[in-house]
Amino acid sequence: MMPHSVNLKTKELFIVALLLNVAATGIFLFLYTEVKAKNERISALINNIEANVVEEEKHNSIKVVAAQTAEQRTRLQHYIVAKEEAVSFIELLEKTGESIGVGVDIASVREVEIAGSTAFARLSLALTATGAWPRVIQFLGLLELLPYEATITQVVVSKSEKQAGQWSLSLSLAALKEK
């Protein structure tokens, strides 16, 4: 009976060892899936942090560029006639002529669309300036120094038939204007 009892004991030990191995394998599989899930979560968090860092660096870079170009952008803005400044632009032209002794008459004002631009248009003016020859030429030179981006498209200078010694300057001027 001894061999049979050893055989039974061996079988019991074998079954217990087998059950312990199955339990250990189950525990290892459970731990493996938990570690794998946590690694995936950590990896996703790291990727998210890296994406946020890259985005923050872009924002910081934009802030630096904005700070570096603030003066140039401000100067550039002054070259454009703002929406509500069309009247003050026309008054500037009139006051410029008046300050040097030239009479300035605005014949027409119209806004011309610029192809492909939704933010800007051209403010087109036709004006006449009358005065002595040196003053008329000085006015023409001052138009070049306007604090706006303005283009003179047509200039006609003629001696006034109405008043002796007076000259007349007719010109077409276009300035960039915000819509």
VEXRO-403443 format. One record per atom (N, C-alpha, C): residue number from 1; atom name; z, y, x. Coordinates in Angstrom, 1 decimal. Layout:
REM residues N
NUM|CA|Z|Y|X;
...
REM end
This chain:
REM residues 179
1|N|0.0|-1.2|0.8;
1|CA|0.0|0.0|0.0;
1|C|0.0|1.3|0.8;
2|N|0.3|1.1|1.9;
2|CA|0.3|2.2|2.8;
2|C|-1.0|2.8|3.0;
3|N|-2.0|2.0|3.3;
3|CA|-3.3|2.6|3.5;
3|C|-3.8|3.4|2.2;
4|N|-3.4|2.8|1.1;
4|CA|-3.8|3.5|-0.1;
4|C|-3.1|4.8|-0.3;
5|N|-1.8|4.9|0.1;
5|CA|-1.1|6.1|-0.1;
5|C|-1.5|7.2|0.9;
6|N|-2.0|6.8|2.1;
6|CA|-2.5|7.7|3.1;
6|C|-3.8|8.2|2.6;
7|N|-4.6|7.3|2.0;
7|CA|-5.9|7.7|1.4;
7|C|-5.6|8.7|0.3;
8|N|-4.7|8.5|-0.5;
8|CA|-4.3|9.4|-1.6;
8|C|-3.8|10.7|-1.1;
9|N|-3.0|10.7|0.0;
9|CA|-2.5|11.9|0.6;
9|C|-3.6|12.7|1.2;
10|N|-4.5|12.0|1.9;
10|CA|-5.7|12.6|2.5;
10|C|-6.5|13.3|1.5;
11|N|-6.7|12.6|0.3;
11|CA|-7.5|13.2|-0.7;
11|C|-6.8|14.5|-1.3;
12|N|-5.5|14.4|-1.4;
12|CA|-4.8|15.5|-2.0;
12|C|-4.9|16.7|-1.0;
13|N|-4.7|16.4|0.3;
13|CA|-4.8|17.4|1.3;
13|C|-6.2|18.0|1.4;
14|N|-7.2|17.1|1.3;
14|CA|-8.6|17.6|1.3;
14|C|-8.8|18.5|0.1;
15|N|-8.3|18.1|-1.1;
15|CA|-8.5|18.9|-2.3;
15|C|-7.8|20.3|-2.2;
16|N|-6.6|20.2|-1.7;
16|CA|-5.8|21.5|-1.4;
16|C|-6.6|22.3|-0.4;
17|N|-7.0|21.8|0.7;
17|CA|-7.8|22.5|1.7;
17|C|-9.0|23.1|1.1;
18|N|-9.7|22.3|0.3;
18|CA|-10.9|22.7|-0.4;
18|C|-10.7|23.9|-1.3;
19|N|-9.6|23.8|-2.1;
19|CA|-9.2|24.9|-3.0;
19|C|-8.8|26.1|-2.3;
20|N|-8.1|25.9|-1.2;
20|CA|-7.7|27.1|-0.3;
20|C|-8.9|27.7|0.3;
21|N|-9.9|26.9|0.7;
21|CA|-11.1|27.5|1.3;
21|C|-11.9|28.2|0.2;
22|N|-12.0|27.6|-1.0;
22|CA|-12.7|28.3|-2.1;
22|C|-12.0|29.6|-2.4;
23|N|-10.7|29.6|-2.5;
23|CA|-9.9|30.8|-2.8;
23|C|-10.1|31.9|-1.7;
24|N|-10.1|31.4|-0.4;
24|CA|-10.3|32.3|0.7;
24|C|-11.7|32.9|0.7;
25|N|-12.7|32.1|0.4;
25|CA|-14.1|32.5|0.3;
25|C|-14.2|33.6|-0.8;
26|N|-13.5|33.3|-2.0;
26|CA|-13.6|34.2|-3.1;
26|C|-12.9|35.5|-2.7;
27|N|-11.8|35.5|-2.0;
27|CA|-11.1|36.7|-1.6;
27|C|-12.0|37.5|-0.6;
28|N|-12.6|36.8|0.4;
28|CA|-13.5|37.4|1.3;
28|C|-14.7|38.0|0.6;
29|N|-15.3|37.3|-0.4;
29|CA|-16.4|37.9|-1.1;
29|C|-16.0|39.2|-1.9;
30|N|-14.8|39.1|-2.5;
30|CA|-14.3|40.2|-3.2;
30|C|-14.1|41.4|-2.3;
31|N|-13.5|41.2|-1.1;
31|CA|-13.2|42.2|-0.1;
31|C|-14.6|42.8|0.4;
32|N|-15.5|41.9|0.6;
32|CA|-16.8|42.3|1.1;
32|C|-17.5|43.2|0.2;
33|N|-17.5|42.9|-1.1;
33|CA|-18.2|43.7|-2.1;
33|C|-17.4|45.1|-2.3;
34|N|-16.1|45.0|-2.2;
34|CA|-15.3|46.3|-2.2;
34|C|-15.6|47.2|-1.0;
35|N|-15.7|46.6|0.2;
35|CA|-16.0|47.4|1.4;
35|C|-17.4|47.9|1.3;
36|N|-18.3|47.1|0.8;
36|CA|-19.7|47.5|0.7;
36|C|-19.8|48.7|-0.3;
37|N|-19.2|48.6|-1.4;
37|CA|-19.2|49.6|-2.4;
37|C|-18.6|50.9|-1.9;
38|N|-17.5|50.8|-1.2;
38|CA|-16.8|52.0|-0.6;
38|C|-17.7|52.6|0.5;
39|N|-18.4|51.8|1.3;
39|CA|-19.3|52.3|2.3;
39|C|-20.5|53.0|1.7;
40|N|-21.0|52.5|0.6;
40|CA|-22.1|53.2|-0.1;
40|C|-21.6|54.5|-0.7;
41|N|-20.4|54.5|-1.2;
41|CA|-19.9|55.8|-1.7;
41|C|-19.7|56.8|-0.6;
42|N|-19.1|56.3|0.5;
42|CA|-18.9|57.2|1.7;
42|C|-20.2|57.7|2.2;
43|N|-21.2|56.9|2.3;
43|CA|-22.6|57.3|2.7;
43|C|-23.2|58.3|1.8;
44|N|-23.0|58.1|0.5;
44|CA|-23.5|59.1|-0.5;
44|C|-22.8|60.4|-0.3;
45|N|-21.5|60.4|-0.1;
45|CA|-20.7|61.6|0.1;
45|C|-21.1|62.3|1.4;
46|N|-21.3|61.6|2.4;
46|CA|-21.8|62.2|3.7;
46|C|-23.2|62.8|3.5;
47|N|-24.1|62.1|2.9;
47|CA|-25.4|62.7|2.6;
47|C|-25.3|64.0|1.8;
48|N|-24.4|64.0|0.8;
48|CA|-24.2|65.2|0.0;
48|C|-23.6|66.3|0.8;
49|N|-22.7|66.0|1.6;
49|CA|-22.1|67.0|2.5;
49|C|-23.1|67.6|3.5;
50|N|-24.0|66.7|4.1;
50|CA|-25.0|67.2|5.0;
50|C|-26.0|68.0|4.3;
51|N|-26.4|67.7|3.0;
51|CA|-27.3|68.5|2.2;
51|C|-26.7|69.8|1.9;
52|N|-25.4|69.9|1.6;
52|CA|-24.7|71.1|1.3;
52|C|-24.7|72.0|2.6;
53|N|-24.4|71.4|3.7;
53|CA|-24.4|72.1|5.0;
53|C|-25.7|72.7|5.3;
54|N|-26.8|72.0|5.1;
54|CA|-28.1|72.5|5.4;
54|C|-28.4|73.6|4.4;
55|N|-28.1|73.5|3.2;
55|CA|-28.3|74.5|2.2;
55|C|-27.5|75.8|2.5;
56|N|-26.2|75.6|3.0;
56|CA|-25.4|76.7|3.4;
56|C|-26.0|77.4|4.6;
57|N|-26.5|76.7|5.5;
57|CA|-27.1|77.3|6.7;
57|C|-28.4|78.1|6.3;
58|N|-29.1|77.6|5.3;
58|CA|-30.3|78.4|4.9;
58|C|-29.8|79.7|4.2;
59|N|-28.8|79.6|3.4;
59|CA|-28.2|80.8|2.8;
59|C|-27.7|81.8|3.8;
60|N|-27.0|81.3|4.8;
60|CA|-26.5|82.2|5.9;
60|C|-27.7|82.8|6.7;
61|N|-28.7|82.0|6.9;
61|CA|-29.9|82.5|7.6;
61|C|-30.6|83.6|6.8;
62|N|-30.7|83.4|5.5;
62|CA|-31.3|84.4|4.6;
62|C|-30.4|85.7|4.6;
63|N|-29.1|85.5|4.6;
63|CA|-28.2|86.7|4.6;
63|C|-28.4|87.4|5.9;
64|N|-28.5|86.7|7.0;
64|CA|-28.7|87.4|8.3;
64|C|-30.0|88.2|8.3;
65|N|-31.1|87.5|7.8;
65|CA|-32.4|88.2|7.8;
65|C|-32.4|89.4|6.9;
66|N|-31.7|89.2|5.7;
66|CA|-31.5|90.3|4.8;
66|C|-30.8|91.5|5.4;
67|N|-29.7|91.2|6.2;
67|CA|-29.0|92.3|6.8;
67|C|-29.8|92.9|7.9;
68|N|-30.6|92.1|8.7;
68|CA|-31.4|92.7|9.7;
68|C|-32.5|93.5|9.2;
69|N|-33.0|93.2|8.0;
69|CA|-34.2|93.9|7.5;
69|C|-33.8|95.0|6.4;
70|N|-32.6|95.2|6.2;
70|CA|-32.1|96.1|5.2;
70|C|-32.7|97.5|5.4;
71|N|-32.7|98.0|6.6;
71|CA|-33.2|99.4|6.8;
71|C|-34.7|99.4|6.6;
72|N|-35.5|98.4|7.1;
72|CA|-36.9|98.4|6.9;
72|C|-37.3|98.3|5.4;
73|N|-36.5|97.4|4.6;
73|CA|-36.8|97.3|3.2;
73|C|-36.5|98.6|2.5;
74|N|-35.4|99.3|2.9;
74|CA|-35.1|100.5|2.2;
74|C|-36.2|101.6|2.5;
75|N|-36.7|101.6|3.7;
75|CA|-37.8|102.5|4.1;
75|C|-39.1|102.2|3.3;
76|N|-39.3|100.9|3.2;
76|CA|-40.5|100.4|2.5;
76|C|-40.4|100.8|1.0;
77|N|-39.2|100.6|0.4;
77|CA|-39.1|101.0|-1.0;
77|C|-39.4|102.5|-1.2;
78|N|-39.1|103.3|-0.3;
78|CA|-39.3|104.7|-0.4;
78|C|-40.8|105.1|-0.4;
79|N|-41.7|104.1|0.1;
79|CA|-43.1|104.4|0.1;
79|C|-43.7|104.1|-1.3;
80|N|-43.0|103.5|-2.2;
80|CA|-43.5|103.1|-3.5;
80|C|-42.9|104.1|-4.5;
81|N|-43.7|104.6|-5.4;
81|CA|-43.2|105.4|-6.5;
81|C|-42.5|104.5|-7.5;
82|N|-41.2|104.7|-7.8;
82|CA|-40.5|103.9|-8.7;
82|C|-41.0|104.1|-10.1;
83|N|-40.7|103.2|-11.0;
83|CA|-41.1|103.2|-12.4;
83|C|-40.8|104.6|-13.0;
84|N|-39.6|105.1|-12.9;
84|CA|-39.2|106.3|-13.5;
84|C|-39.4|107.5|-12.7;
85|N|-40.1|107.4|-11.5;
85|CA|-40.3|108.6|-10.6;
85|C|-41.7|109.1|-10.6;
86|N|-42.6|108.7|-11.5;
86|CA|-43.9|109.3|-11.6;
86|C|-43.9|110.8|-11.7;
87|N|-43.1|111.3|-12.6;
87|CA|-43.0|112.7|-12.9;
87|C|-42.5|113.4|-11.6;
88|N|-41.5|112.9|-11.0;
88|CA|-40.9|113.6|-9.8;
88|C|-41.9|113.5|-8.7;
89|N|-42.8|112.5|-8.6;
89|CA|-43.8|112.4|-7.6;
89|C|-44.8|113.6|-7.8;
90|N|-45.2|113.8|-9.1;
90|CA|-46.2|114.8|-9.4;
90|C|-45.5|116.2|-9.1;
91|N|-44.2|116.4|-9.5;
91|CA|-43.5|117.6|-9.2;
91|C|-43.4|117.8|-7.7;
92|N|-43.3|116.8|-6.9;
92|CA|-43.3|116.9|-5.4;
92|C|-44.6|117.5|-4.9;
93|N|-45.7|117.0|-5.4;
93|CA|-47.0|117.5|-5.1;
93|C|-47.1|119.0|-5.4;
94|N|-46.7|119.4|-6.6;
94|CA|-46.7|120.8|-7.0;
94|C|-45.8|121.6|-6.2;
95|N|-44.6|121.2|-5.9;
95|CA|-43.7|122.0|-5.1;
95|C|-44.1|122.1|-3.6;
96|N|-44.8|121.0|-3.1;
96|CA|-45.3|121.1|-1.7;
96|C|-46.3|122.2|-1.6;
97|N|-47.2|122.3|-2.6;
97|CA|-48.2|123.3|-2.6;
97|C|-47.6|124.7|-2.8;
98|N|-46.7|124.8|-3.7;
98|CA|-46.0|126.0|-4.0;
98|C|-45.3|126.6|-2.8;
99|N|-44.6|125.7|-2.0;
99|CA|-43.8|126.1|-0.9;
99|C|-44.7|126.7|0.2;
100|N|-46.0|126.4|0.3;
100|CA|-46.8|127.0|1.3;
100|C|-47.8|128.0|0.7;
101|N|-47.7|128.3|-0.5;
101|CA|-48.5|129.3|-1.1;
101|C|-49.9|128.8|-1.7;
102|N|-49.9|127.6|-2.1;
102|CA|-51.1|127.0|-2.7;
102|C|-50.8|126.7|-4.2;
103|N|-51.6|127.1|-5.1;
103|CA|-51.5|126.7|-6.5;
103|C|-52.0|125.3|-6.7;
104|N|-51.2|124.4|-7.2;
104|CA|-51.7|123.0|-7.4;
104|C|-51.7|122.7|-8.9;
105|N|-52.9|122.3|-9.4;
105|CA|-53.0|121.9|-10.8;
105|C|-53.4|120.4|-10.8;
106|N|-52.7|119.7|-11.6;
106|CA|-53.0|118.2|-11.8;
106|C|-53.9|118.1|-13.0;
107|N|-55.1|117.6|-12.7;
107|CA|-56.2|117.5|-13.7;
107|C|-56.0|116.2|-14.5;
108|N|-55.7|115.1|-13.9;
108|CA|-55.5|113.9|-14.6;
108|C|-54.5|113.0|-13.9;
109|N|-53.9|112.1|-14.7;
109|CA|-53.0|111.1|-14.1;
109|C|-53.2|109.8|-14.9;
110|N|-53.4|108.7|-14.2;
110|CA|-53.6|107.4|-14.9;
110|C|-53.1|106.3|-14.0;
111|N|-52.6|105.3|-14.7;
111|CA|-52.1|104.1|-14.0;
111|C|-53.2|103.1|-14.0;
112|N|-53.6|102.6|-12.8;
112|CA|-54.7|101.6|-12.6;
112|C|-54.0|100.3|-12.2;
113|N|-54.4|99.2|-12.9;
113|CA|-53.9|97.9|-12.6;
113|C|-54.4|97.4|-11.2;
114|N|-53.6|96.7|-10.5;
114|CA|-54.0|96.1|-9.2;
114|C|-54.2|94.6|-9.5;
115|N|-55.4|94.1|-9.2;
115|CA|-55.7|92.7|-9.4;
115|C|-54.7|91.8|-8.7;
116|N|-54.2|90.9|-9.4;
116|CA|-53.3|89.9|-8.8;
116|C|-51.8|90.4|-8.6;
117|N|-51.5|91.6|-9.0;
117|CA|-50.2|92.1|-8.9;
117|C|-49.5|92.3|-10.2;
118|N|-48.3|91.7|-10.4;
118|CA|-47.6|91.9|-11.7;
118|C|-46.5|92.9|-11.5;
119|N|-46.2|93.3|-10.2;
119|CA|-45.1|94.2|-10.0;
119|C|-45.6|95.6|-9.7;
120|N|-46.8|95.8|-9.2;
120|CA|-47.3|97.1|-8.8;
120|C|-48.6|97.5|-9.5;
121|N|-48.8|98.8|-9.5;
121|CA|-50.0|99.4|-10.0;
121|C|-50.3|100.6|-9.2;
122|N|-51.5|101.2|-9.3;
122|CA|-51.9|102.4|-8.6;
122|C|-51.7|103.6|-9.6;
123|N|-51.0|104.6|-9.1;
123|CA|-50.9|105.9|-9.8;
123|C|-52.0|106.8|-9.3;
124|N|-53.1|106.9|-10.1;
124|CA|-54.2|107.7|-9.7;
124|C|-54.2|109.1|-10.2;
125|N|-54.3|110.1|-9.3;
125|CA|-54.2|111.5|-9.7;
125|C|-55.5|112.2|-9.3;
126|N|-55.9|113.2|-10.1;
126|CA|-57.0|114.1|-9.7;
126|C|-56.3|115.5|-9.7;
127|N|-56.4|116.2|-8.6;
127|CA|-55.7|117.5|-8.5;
127|C|-56.6|118.5|-7.8;
128|N|-56.2|119.8|-8.1;
128|CA|-56.9|120.9|-7.5;
128|C|-55.9|121.8|-6.9;
129|N|-56.2|122.2|-5.7;
129|CA|-55.3|123.2|-5.0;
129|C|-56.1|124.4|-4.6;
130|N|-55.5|125.6|-4.9;
130|CA|-56.3|126.8|-4.6;
130|C|-55.4|127.8|-3.8;
131|N|-56.0|128.3|-2.8;
131|CA|-55.3|129.3|-1.9;
131|C|-56.2|129.7|-0.7;
132|N|-55.6|130.4|0.2;
132|CA|-56.3|130.8|1.4;
132|C|-56.6|129.6|2.2;
133|N|-57.7|129.7|3.0;
133|CA|-58.2|128.6|3.8;
133|C|-57.1|127.9|4.6;
134|N|-56.3|128.6|5.4;
134|CA|-55.3|127.9|6.2;
134|C|-54.3|127.2|5.4;
135|N|-53.9|127.8|4.2;
135|CA|-52.9|127.1|3.3;
135|C|-53.5|125.9|2.7;
136|N|-54.7|125.9|2.3;
136|CA|-55.4|124.8|1.6;
136|C|-55.4|123.6|2.6;
137|N|-55.8|123.9|3.9;
137|CA|-55.9|122.9|4.9;
137|C|-54.5|122.4|5.2;
138|N|-53.5|123.3|5.3;
138|CA|-52.1|122.8|5.5;
138|C|-51.7|121.9|4.4;
139|N|-52.0|122.2|3.2;
139|CA|-51.6|121.4|2.0;
139|C|-52.2|120.0|2.2;
140|N|-53.5|120.0|2.6;
140|CA|-54.2|118.7|2.8;
140|C|-53.5|117.9|3.9;
141|N|-53.0|118.5|4.9;
141|CA|-52.3|117.9|6.0;
141|C|-50.9|117.4|5.6;
142|N|-50.3|118.1|4.7;
142|CA|-49.0|117.7|4.2;
142|C|-49.1|116.5|3.3;
143|N|-50.2|116.4|2.6;
143|CA|-50.3|115.2|1.7;
143|C|-50.3|113.9|2.6;
144|N|-50.7|114.0|3.8;
144|CA|-50.7|112.9|4.7;
144|C|-49.3|112.5|5.1;
145|N|-48.4|113.4|5.0;
145|CA|-47.0|113.2|5.4;
145|C|-46.1|112.9|4.2;
146|N|-46.7|112.6|3.0;
146|CA|-45.9|112.3|1.9;
146|C|-45.0|111.1|2.2;
147|N|-43.8|111.0|1.6;
147|CA|-42.9|109.9|1.8;
147|C|-43.3|108.7|1.0;
148|N|-44.6|108.6|0.6;
148|CA|-45.1|107.5|-0.3;
148|C|-46.3|107.0|0.4;
149|N|-46.7|105.7|0.0;
149|CA|-47.9|105.1|0.4;
149|C|-49.0|105.7|-0.5;
150|N|-49.7|106.7|0.0;
150|CA|-50.7|107.4|-0.9;
150|C|-52.1|107.4|-0.1;
151|N|-53.1|107.2|-0.9;
151|CA|-54.5|107.2|-0.3;
151|C|-55.3|108.3|-1.0;
152|N|-55.9|109.1|-0.1;
152|CA|-56.8|110.1|-0.6;
152|C|-58.2|109.4|-0.7;
153|N|-58.8|109.4|-1.9;
153|CA|-60.1|108.7|-2.0;
153|C|-61.3|109.6|-2.0;
154|N|-61.0|110.9|-2.4;
154|CA|-62.1|111.8|-2.5;
154|C|-61.6|113.2|-2.2;
155|N|-62.3|114.0|-1.4;
155|CA|-61.9|115.4|-1.1;
155|C|-63.1|116.3|-1.1;
156|N|-63.0|117.4|-1.9;
156|CA|-64.1|118.4|-1.9;
156|C|-63.4|119.7|-1.7;
157|N|-63.8|120.4|-0.6;
157|CA|-63.3|121.8|-0.3;
157|C|-64.5|122.7|-0.6;
158|N|-64.2|123.8|-1.3;
158|CA|-65.2|124.8|-1.6;
158|C|-64.6|126.1|-1.7;
159|N|-65.5|127.1|-1.4;
159|CA|-65.0|128.5|-1.5;
159|C|-65.0|128.9|-3.0;
160|N|-63.9|129.5|-3.4;
160|CA|-63.7|129.9|-4.8;
160|C|-64.7|131.0|-5.2;
161|N|-65.4|130.8|-6.3;
161|CA|-66.3|131.8|-6.8;
161|C|-65.6|132.9|-7.6;
162|N|-64.4|132.6|-8.1;
162|CA|-63.7|133.5|-8.9;
162|C|-62.9|134.5|-8.1;
163|N|-62.3|134.1|-7.0;
163|CA|-61.5|135.1|-6.2;
163|C|-62.0|135.1|-4.7;
164|N|-62.2|136.3|-4.2;
164|CA|-62.7|136.4|-2.8;
164|C|-61.6|135.9|-1.9;
165|N|-61.9|135.2|-0.8;
165|CA|-61.0|134.8|0.2;
165|C|-60.2|133.6|-0.2;
166|N|-60.4|133.0|-1.4;
166|CA|-59.7|131.9|-1.9;
166|C|-60.6|130.6|-1.7;
167|N|-59.9|129.5|-1.5;
167|CA|-60.6|128.2|-1.3;
167|C|-60.0|127.3|-2.4;
168|N|-60.8|126.3|-2.7;
168|CA|-60.4|125.3|-3.7;
168|C|-60.6|123.9|-3.1;
169|N|-59.5|123.2|-3.3;
169|CA|-59.5|121.8|-2.8;
169|C|-59.4|120.9|-4.0;
170|N|-60.3|120.0|-4.2;
170|CA|-60.3|119.0|-5.3;
170|C|-60.2|117.7|-4.6;
171|N|-59.2|116.9|-5.0;
171|CA|-59.1|115.6|-4.4;
171|C|-58.6|114.5|-5.4;
172|N|-58.9|113.3|-5.1;
172|CA|-58.4|112.2|-5.9;
172|C|-57.4|111.4|-5.0;
173|N|-56.2|111.2|-5.5;
173|CA|-55.1|110.6|-4.7;
173|C|-54.6|109.4|-5.5;
174|N|-54.3|108.3|-4.8;
174|CA|-53.7|107.1|-5.4;
174|C|-52.5|106.7|-4.7;
175|N|-51.4|106.5|-5.4;
175|CA|-50.1|106.1|-4.8;
175|C|-49.7|104.7|-5.4;
176|N|-49.0|103.9|-4.6;
176|CA|-48.5|102.7|-5.1;
176|C|-47.3|102.9|-6.0;
177|N|-47.3|102.3|-7.2;
177|CA|-46.2|102.5|-8.2;
177|C|-45.7|101.2|-8.7;
178|N|-44.4|101.2|-9.0;
178|CA|-43.8|100.0|-9.6;
178|C|-44.2|100.0|-11.1;
179|N|-44.4|98.8|-11.6;
179|CA|-44.7|98.8|-13.1;
179|C|-43.4|98.8|-13.9;
REM end
